[in-house]
Amino acid sequence: MNVQRPHIPLEAIRAEVAECHRCPLCEGRTQTVFGVGNPEARVLIVGEAPGKNEDLQGEPFVGAAGKYLNELLAVAGLARDEVFIANVLKCRPPSNRDPRPEEIQACAPYLREQTRTIDPEFIVTLGNFATKFILKTDVGITRLHGTLQRAGRFKVFPIFHPAAALYDGSKREALENDFTTLGVLLKS
């Protein structure tokens, strides 16, 4: 059954969650990036916290990782305007360490609001932090990537972060295989 969702302009979504930058866990960021894309998308892609390029340009997945993500989306039969990309996990510590439970908990309300607003069929988590955040697990991306999981009513598909393949060429094949699998899942 296809449920009609009310359209909420992306500017309204950004405005609603913009106050997250007041969170003390996010200090030092020049700007917080929530998300861009199609609010009616079947696929919500949740990435790691925004980096320097995202902060400067105000959009998630720019630069080399963004270009590679576009290529990977094409492998799955998707274009960037057919998904919603969220860097809702803004509280990731700058030191790149795994977050403490209280840090994950601080971001949880924003993620819940995101999934309610976009209401995706699939949530694709990119990287270890996003996967642990969404699935509420200690199991890492190395074990979970490419396997369909459940988080409540959502189908969750963990995948390595595209930036990982830029630094570690051995992950490139796994990423491409996982996006191929995502394309198959979307067609079934």
C-alpha positions, 0 to 999 in steps of 0.5 A, a space after each residue: 500500500 502506497 501511503 501519501 506523505 505530506 510534502 515538507 520543504 527541505 528548507 523547513 526541515 533544515 530550519 527545524 533541526 538547525 538548533 542542533 548546532 547549539 549542542 555542546 558536542 558540536 562545538 567547533 563546527 562552522 555550520 551543521 548540515 542536515 540533509 539534501 535530496 528528494 523528501 519522497 525518496 525510498 532511500 535515506 542515506 545516513 552518513 558520518 558527521 559532516 567534515 570540513 568541505 560539508 561545513 564550508 559548502 553547506 551540503 553533505 557529500 561534496 568533494 572526492 567522497 561525494 563524487 565517488 558516492 554518485 558513481 556508487 549510486 549509479 551502480 545501484 541504479 539511482 541518481 543523487 536526486 532520487 535519494 535523501 542524503 543526511 549527515 544528521 550525525 553531527 555529534 561525531 567527535 572530531 577526534 574520529 573516535 567511537 562515540 560514547 553512548 551519551 553522545 549517540 543519545 544526544 543525536 537520537 531525536 534528530 534522527 527520529 525526526 528525519 526518518 519520520 519526515 522522509 519515511 524511507 523504505 531503506 536506510 543505507 548507513 555509510 560507515 561504522 558510526 552511522 551503522 552503530 547509531 542506527 542499529 544500536 549495536 556494537 557490531 562494526 561495519 566490517 561484519 555487517 556491511 552488505 547484509 540487510 538488517 532491521 531497525 523497527 519498521 525500516 530495512 537497514 543496509 550497512 555499507 562502508 563509507 565511500 571515503 574508506 575506499 579512497 584511503 583503502 583500495 581493498 574496500 572499493 570492491 566491497 562497496 561496489 558489490 554492496 551498491 549492486 546488492 542495494 540495486 537488486 533489493 530496490 527492484 525486488 
